[in-house]
Amino acid sequence: MRAAPINPADLNAIEGKYPGKREVPAVPGFEGAGIVSELGKNVSNLTIGSLVILPHDIGTWREACAVKAEQLVVVPSEIDPVQAAMLKINPLTAWRLLHGYVELKSDDWVIQNAANSAAGRAVIQIAHALGYKTVNVVRREELIEELRTEGGDVVLIDGENLRDEVKKATGSAPIRLGLNAVGGESALRLMNCLAPSGTLVTFGAMSLQPLKIPNGLLIFKDLRFRGIWINKWYDSATAAERMAAFNSIFEMAGCGSLQTKVEKSYPLSEIKTAVGHAARAQRGGKIIFEFGATKDTE
């Protein structure tokens, strides 16, 4: 193993709040990247020294593991292993959000809450690279300029006047795709910003509050509501579908237009401190295990 991030889903799994509970003792970690060090005698599609992304059901918070060759995704050599370790969940989710629900064209608008999350930042970067425009909703003033610098076209503070502020900022442009990672009142405010027949895709529930869908938004606006769990999509997708997404992500990561911020890296021996750090409400980037790391990136 070279690197493995600590994602919210990892913490949920440890707490027993995530689908697919494992028998303990179990190794946490849904995401990570490593270097192929040995090959089975029948393996012909990999070479020793290749950087690979691991499957999400192996448990990545470990120094080494044996994996079936067909479950690995080879990463281009120009991509840093730390970045490679964070490509399978948030960037892949962002890619699917922008490709799986509404057919977008250049200059179309997308609106999202929790825009400062890892998935939200990936949406900003991928949408910017594809020529889509984003309205990014956050809760803290200091994030506005930061997300604009990363490519966010409009960054707004969540609140009761969100719909009017969105109309003003976009020139009343129709927004057919909303991305919800929060739920509750925040999701309702996104719904009110969508054009008739627009689609709201839910992929997170940070507020721990359910969606509240007024009858009028169904009757008079004909809104559509979808959801995505990237692990389920990954398991059901064909190899060609997976690689179509990965190849585009690799291209952006390789040229630097898709990057995930890291606040601090830890060796696995400091797992308790690392998990506590990852659980903090406000961070400036991911907390990640670097195997063999001797210093952090703070």
C-alpha positions in Angstrom: 0.0 0.0 0.0 1.1 3.6 -0.7 -1.9 5.7 0.5 -5.4 5.5 1.8 -7.7 8.4 2.8 -10.1 8.5 5.7 -13.5 9.2 4.2 -16.8 9.9 6.1 -18.0 6.5 4.9 -15.1 4.9 6.6 -16.1 6.5 9.9 -19.7 5.5 9.4 -18.6 1.9 8.8 -16.6 1.8 12.0 -19.6 3.1 13.8 -21.8 0.4 12.3 -23.9 2.9 10.4 -23.0 2.0 6.8 -24.5 -0.7 4.6 -22.7 -4.0 4.3 -21.5 -4.5 7.9 -18.5 -6.8 8.2 -17.7 -9.3 10.9 -15.1 -8.0 13.3 -12.2 -8.0 13.5 -12.2 -6.2 10.1 -9.9 -3.8 8.3 -11.5 -0.4 7.6 -10.9 1.7 4.5 -13.0 1.8 1.3 -10.3 3.6 -0.9 -6.6 3.4 -1.5 -3.7 2.8 -3.9 -0.7 0.6 -3.9 2.2 -0.8 -5.9 2.1 -4.3 -7.3 4.9 -6.2 -5.6 4.2 -9.8 -6.6 2.1 -11.5 -9.3 0.3 -14.9 -9.3 1.5 -17.4 -11.9 -1.6 -16.8 -14.1 -1.6 -13.0 -14.0 -0.8 -11.5 -17.4 -2.5 -8.1 -17.4 -0.3 -6.5 -14.7 3.3 -5.8 -14.1 5.4 -5.5 -10.9 5.8 -1.9 -10.0 2.4 -0.8 -11.4 0.4 1.8 -9.4 -3.1 0.4 -8.9 -6.4 1.5 -7.3 -7.9 -1.2 -4.9 -11.4 -2.5 -4.7 -13.7 -0.9 -2.1 -14.3 -4.1 -0.2 -10.8 -5.2 0.6 -10.0 -2.9 3.6 -7.3 -0.4 2.6 -5.9 0.7 6.0 -3.2 -1.9 5.9 0.4 -2.1 4.8 -0.1 -4.9 2.3 -2.8 -7.2 0.9 -3.4 -9.8 -1.7 -6.1 -8.9 -4.3 -7.5 -10.6 -7.4 -5.9 -9.1 -10.4 -9.1 -8.4 -12.2 -10.3 -6.2 -9.3 -7.4 -3.7 -9.7 -7.4 -0.6 -11.8 -4.0 0.5 -13.2 -3.2 4.1 -12.8 -1.1 6.1 -15.3 2.5 6.6 -14.0 2.3 10.4 -14.0 -0.4 10.5 -11.3 0.9 10.8 -7.7 0.0 7.8 -5.5 -1.6 10.0 -2.9 -3.9 11.5 -5.5 -4.5 8.1 -7.0 -5.7 6.8 -3.6 -8.5 9.4 -3.7 -9.9 9.0 -7.2 -12.3 6.1 -6.7 -15.0 7.6 -4.5 -15.4 11.4 -4.7 -14.1 12.1 -8.2 -15.9 9.0 -9.6 -19.1 10.1 -7.8 -18.7 13.6 -9.2 -18.2 12.2 -12.7 -21.4 10.0 -12.4 -23.4 12.9 -11.0 -22.6 15.0 -14.1 -23.1 12.2 -16.6 -25.7 9.8 -15.3 -28.9 11.9 -14.8 -29.2 15.0 -17.0 -27.7 15.4 -20.5 -25.7 18.6 -20.1 -24.1 20.8 -22.7 -21.5 23.6 -22.6 -22.6 26.5 -20.4 -25.4 24.6 -18.7 -25.8 25.3 -15.0 -25.6 22.8 -12.1 -26.3 23.6 -8.5 -24.9 21.8 -5.4 -24.8 22.1 -1.7 -21.9 21.1 0.5 -19.7 22.5 -2.3 -16.6 22.6 -0.1 -16.7 18.8 0.5 -14.3 16.5 -1.4 -17.1 15.4 -3.7 -18.3 19.0 -4.2 -14.8 20.2 -5.1 -14.5 17.4 -7.6 -17.8 18.5 -9.1 -16.4 22.0 -9.5 -13.2 20.9 -11.1 -14.8 18.3 -13.5 -17.6 20.6 -14.5 -15.2 23.4 -15.2 -13.1 21.1 -17.4 -16.2 20.1 -19.3 -17.5 23.6 -19.8 -20.5 23.4 -17.4 -21.2 26.2 -14.9 -21.7 25.6 -11.2 -23.7 27.3 -8.4 -22.0 26.2 -5.2 -23.8 26.6 -1.9 -21.8 26.7 1.3 -22.3 27.7 4.9 -19.2 29.7 5.6 -18.2 33.1 4.2 -14.5 32.2 4.0 -15.1 29.5 1.5 -16.4 31.8 -1.2 -13.2 33.1 -2.7 -11.5 29.7 -2.2 -14.1 27.8 -4.3 -14.1 30.6 -6.9 -10.4 30.1 -7.2 -10.9 26.4 -7.8 -13.3 27.1 -10.7 -16.7 27.6 -9.1 -18.6 30.1 -11.2 -21.0 31.2 -8.4 -20.5 30.6 -4.7 -23.4 31.5 -2.3 -24.1 31.2 1.4 -27.0 28.9 2.1 -30.1 30.7 3.4 -33.8 31.5 3.0 -33.1 33.9 0.1 -31.1 31.4 -1.9 -33.5 31.1 -4.8 -33.5 34.9 -5.4 -29.7 35.0 -5.1 -29.3 32.2 -7.6 -31.6 33.9 -10.1 -29.6 37.1 -9.8 -26.2 35.4 -10.1 -27.2 33.3 -13.1 -29.4 35.8 -15.0 -32.4 33.5 -14.3 -30.8 30.7 -16.3 -32.6 27.3 -16.1 -30.9 24.9 -13.8 -31.9 21.3 -14.6 -29.5 19.4 -12.3 -29.2 19.7 -8.5 -26.7 17.7 -6.4 -27.7 17.1 -2.8 -25.3 15.9 -0.1 -27.0 17.5 2.9 -30.8 16.7 3.0 -33.4 18.6 5.1 -34.0 22.3 4.5 -30.8 22.7 2.4 -32.1 20.1 -0.1 -35.5 21.9 -0.2 -33.8 25.2 -1.1 -32.0 23.4 -4.0 -35.3 22.0 -5.2 -36.7 25.5 -5.4 -33.8 26.6 -7.6 -34.4 23.9 -10.2 -36.2 24.5 -13.5 -39.4 22.6 -14.3 -38.7 18.9 -14.9 -35.3 19.3 -13.2 -33.6 16.5 -11.4 -32.2 16.4 -7.8 -29.7 13.7 -7.2 -28.9 12.8 -3.6 -25.6 11.2 -2.7 -25.2 12.3 1.0 -27.1 13.2 4.1 -24.8 15.4 6.1 -27.6 17.0 8.1 -29.0 13.6 9.0 -32.4 15.1 8.0 -34.7 13.5 5.4 -35.8 15.0 2.1 -38.9 17.1 2.4 -40.6 17.3 -0.9 -43.7 19.6 -1.1 -46.5 18.2 -3.3 -46.4 21.4 -5.5 -42.8 20.7 -6.6 -44.0 17.3 -7.9 -47.3 18.5 -9.3 -46.5 21.9 -10.8 -42.7 21.6 -11.5 -42.6 17.8 -12.2 -39.2 17.5 -10.4 -37.4 14.1 -10.5 -35.6 12.7 -7.6 -32.7 10.2 -7.9 -30.0 8.8 -5.7 -26.5 7.3 -6.1 -24.3 5.1 -4.0 -21.0 4.9 -6.0 -20.1 1.5 -4.6 -23.3 0.0 -5.9 -22.8 1.7 -9.3 -19.3 0.4 -9.5 -20.3 -3.2 -8.7 -23.1 -3.2 -11.3 -21.2 -1.3 -14.1 -19.3 -3.1 -16.8 -15.6 -2.9 -17.0 -15.9 -0.7 -20.1 -18.2 1.7 -18.2 -15.9 1.9 -15.3 -12.8 2.6 -17.5 -14.7 5.2 -19.6 -15.1 7.2 -16.4 -11.6 6.4 -15.0 -9.9 7.3 -18.2 -11.4 10.8 -18.2 -10.6 11.2 -14.5 -7.0 10.0 -15.1 -6.6 12.5 -17.9 -7.7 15.4 -15.7 -5.7 14.2 -12.7 -2.6 13.8 -14.9 -2.7 17.4 -16.2 -3.5 18.8 -12.7 -7.1 20.0 -13.4 -8.4 17.5 -10.9 -6.7 17.5 -7.5 -7.9 16.6 -4.0 -6.5 18.7 -1.2 -4.8 17.0 1.7 -4.7 18.7 5.1 -2.4 16.1 6.8 -1.0 12.7 6.3 -0.3 10.2 9.0 1.6 6.9 9.3 -0.7 3.9 10.2 0.9 3.8 13.6 -1.0 7.0 14.5 -4.4 5.7 13.5 -6.2 7.0 16.6 -5.0 10.5 16.1 -5.7 10.4 12.4 -9.3 9.2 12.8 -9.9 11.9 15.4 -8.5 14.5 13.0 -10.7 13.2 10.2 -13.8 13.5 12.4 -13.4 17.2 12.9 -16.2 19.3 11.5 -14.0 21.9 9.7 -10.9 20.9 7.7 -9.0 22.2 4.8 -8.6 18.9 3.0 -8.5 15.1 3.4 -6.8 13.2 6.2 -4.8 10.4 4.6 -2.6 7.5 5.6 0.8 7.4 3.8 2.4 4.1 4.3 6.1 4.6 5.2 5.4 8.3 5.6 7.9 10.1 7.9 6.4 13.6 7.9 3.0 15.2 7.3 1.8 17.7 4.7 0.3 20.2 7.1 
